[in-house]
Amino acid sequence: MRAMELPRTQAFEFNDAEWTPPFIREMVVETLSRTLRWGRVLSELVEPFGRFLEQSGAPEVLDLCAGAAGPAAILASELLRAGKQPPRFLLTDLYPRLEAWQRARQQHPDWINFVSESVDATRIPEALGKGRARTIINALHHFPPATAKAMFADAVAGSKGIFVAEAFERNPLRFMVPMAPAGLAALLANPLLARQDRLAKAALTWFSPVALGIGAWDGLVSTLRVYTKEDLFGMVAPLGDSFRWEYGTYSFAPFGRGTYFFGVPR
């Protein structure tokens, strides 16, 4: 299925809005993380990510915009499942989620650590960036073009490479159909599996359409925010030829297709 030629929009997501209650933002993140895990959405990302690690030569990566650590932990698990050694992920975010990161480190002590201080992905301190590659997994679409460009510019100036991946293209059908089986299961199970605010999450999930509506809206908007191949190459074109860039897609069942884009020093 050819991706629809839709214009990119920076419409709001409940997960990004400061006025959204924290437990609702947490509900969205918990549901998405389980969707990625239960749906094996990142399994076919192992091959291109492995090539990126080999070409960058970096044993450690800064995971930028790490959120609640779901993507990094899931990718590490998928690498191990495929018989490959993960790099050491160092989780960073402008708004660190220390409790979630501590749990991720306890579950994957050999592969996950974190920086407890706030880290701006557009201005990584030299001591933190030196000798490390960078990842942005399922997060670049949250940022407007100016911020995304600044992330790439900072990576070119001070890293061993940057790897970006999204679990969907700019095509709503490529989100709704493939994500629905695991996504609905993750949404309905979340009140039972959540660590806190279970009653509030159950009320929104089981006794009202609110949780389903929020999830559907944020998913739809996320697809409309995703950067295309042309967008990404356009962002890095002004940065010179010190990095070599590659774009590709990967598949997951049923009918899903994600994208990856990475750059490594020549």
Secondary structure, 3 states (H helix, E strand, C coil): CCCCCCCCCCCCCCCCCCCCCHHHHHHHHHHHHHHHHHCCCCHHHHHHHHHHHHHHCCCEEEECCCCCCHHHHHHHHHHHHCCCCCCEEEECCCCCCHHHHHHHHHHCCCCEEECCCCCCCCCCCHHHHCCCEEEEECCHHHCCHHHHHHHHHHHHHHCCCEEEEECCCCCCHHHHHHHHHHHHHHHHHHHHHCCCCHHHHHHHHHCCCHHHHHHHHHHHHHHHHCCCHHHHHHHHHHHCCCEEEEEEEEEECCCEEEEEEEEEEC
